[in-house]
């Protein structure tokens, strides 16, 4: 029994593949955030506000 426990603990210490999983999660979060930004920035109110801000900045 003690040998099986030791073997399981050794297998759990192995981090192989964890970097790939972390990369996949970060990539998924970045894509979700980009989608949210696109939906917010493509709305009419925000677009008008941004265009007004850019026009004001360029007229200075």
BAKE-410320 format. One record per residue (C-alpha): residue in one letter; x, y, z. Coordinates in steps of 0.5 Angstrom, whole numbers, plus 2048, in hexadecimal, padded with zeros to 3 digits. Layout:
BAKE-410320
PT;r;X;Y;Z
PT;A;X;Y;Z
...
//
This chain:
BAKE-410320
PT;r;X;Y;Z
PT;X;800;800;800
PT;X;806;805;802
PT;X;809;803;7FB
PT;X;803;805;7F7
PT;X;802;80C;7FB
PT;X;809;80D;7FA
PT;X;808;80C;7F2
PT;X;802;810;7F2
PT;X;805;816;7F5
PT;X;80B;815;7F0
PT;X;806;816;7EA
PT;X;803;81C;7ED
PT;X;809;820;7EE
PT;X;80A;81F;7E6
PT;X;809;826;7E3
PT;X;809;824;7DC
PT;X;804;827;7D8
PT;X;802;82C;7DD
PT;X;805;832;7D9
PT;X;801;830;7D3
PT;X;7FB;830;7D7
PT;X;7FD;837;7DA
PT;X;7FE;839;7D3
PT;X;7F7;837;7D1
PT;X;7F4;83A;7D6
PT;X;7F7;841;7D5
PT;X;7F6;841;7CE
PT;X;7EF;83F;7CF
PT;X;7EE;845;7D4
PT;X;7F1;84A;7CF
PT;X;7ED;848;7C9
PT;X;7E7;849;7CE
PT;X;7E9;84F;7D0
PT;X;7EA;851;7C9
PT;X;7E3;84F;7C7
PT;X;7E1;854;7CD
PT;X;7E5;85A;7CB
PT;X;7E2;859;7C3
PT;X;7DB;859;7C5
PT;X;7DC;85F;7CA
PT;X;7E0;863;7C5
PT;X;7DB;861;7BF
PT;X;7D5;864;7C3
PT;X;7D3;86B;7C0
PT;X;7D3;86F;7C6
PT;X;7DA;86D;7C8
PT;X;7DC;86E;7C1
PT;X;7D9;875;7C1
PT;X;7DD;876;7C7
PT;X;7E4;874;7C4
PT;X;7E3;878;7BE
PT;X;7E1;87E;7C2
PT;X;7E7;87D;7C6
PT;X;7EC;87C;7C0
PT;X;7E9;882;7BC
PT;X;7EA;886;7C3
PT;X;7F1;883;7C4
PT;X;7F3;885;7BC
PT;X;7F0;88C;7BC
PT;X;7F5;88E;7C2
//
